[in-house]
């Protein structure tokens, strides 16, 4: 069993409009844009990162905003809900705040004994705020969001699957423990995790397959401290039969990827070197940072990117 994974590192989704996406996650949800860079394979497309003050593992939502991208279709084989942690009692503020911002699909309920507020992002993204007791992570001090209600980071995510058995086995191998079940949803937790330490598996045998597009999660990343641990995880996964990519340098972390039995793309990402490797913490996310191979073409890259603010 792998013992070095501590929860989520980041969640990467797709969007259809960079400016709209930036405004939603910074102005509406009150996260900090910690990095403004470009897609490694499509330099005319931003890669935007939102999180806490430093972009700590377990707080970072990232987006590839492909201009005018077709909206995705919800279904199985994907991350069906990305869940953020807020303090107990905070949903009163968020219900009012999101309604005033005309955020769609607001729906309050409870999940595994915790209050939850579900809502949609600009592209129909399936998002939720979950009240979490004793989450000691410090929030980003955003204008208009009181500290006592602010997002602390992820609490976890829910996967929509035809069958959950193989993914349950994988999560157990990755160090998660089965905690509870409600109907066709089973919850797993990472003991002594980083706060972003729950995964829910929803068994939906009659649901069609998802089609990725704007609003869909592209992949979900799990955190390890360093490259040494990452190589150990890679070997353990390959010894178990998973096809895992070589280590890829993503500038702010190193990454490996593999496809899970249920179809969800997993990444294992390092906490090092972090988002302050090329910017002071006080100025994270302000300047356009480019992968080294695109730096000689900065003028052309910048000309192809729309401003994020009006």
Buried (B, 14 or more C-beta within 10 A) or exposed (E): EBEBBBBBBBBBBBBBBBBBBBBBBBBBBBBBBBBBBBBBEEBEBBBBBBBBBBBBBBBBBBBBBBBEBEBBBBBBBBBBBBBBBBBEEBBEBBBEBBEEBEBEEEEEEEBBEBBBBBBBBBBBBBBBBBBBEEBEBBBBEBEEBEEEBBBBBBBBBBBBBBBBEEBBEBBBBBBBEEBEEEEEBBBBBBEEBBBBBBBBBBBBEEBEEBBBBBBBBBBBBBBBBEBEBBBBBBEBBEEEEBEBEEBEEBBBBBBBBBBBBBBBBBBBBBBBBBBBEBBEEEEBBEEBBBBEEBEEEEEEBEEEBEEBEE
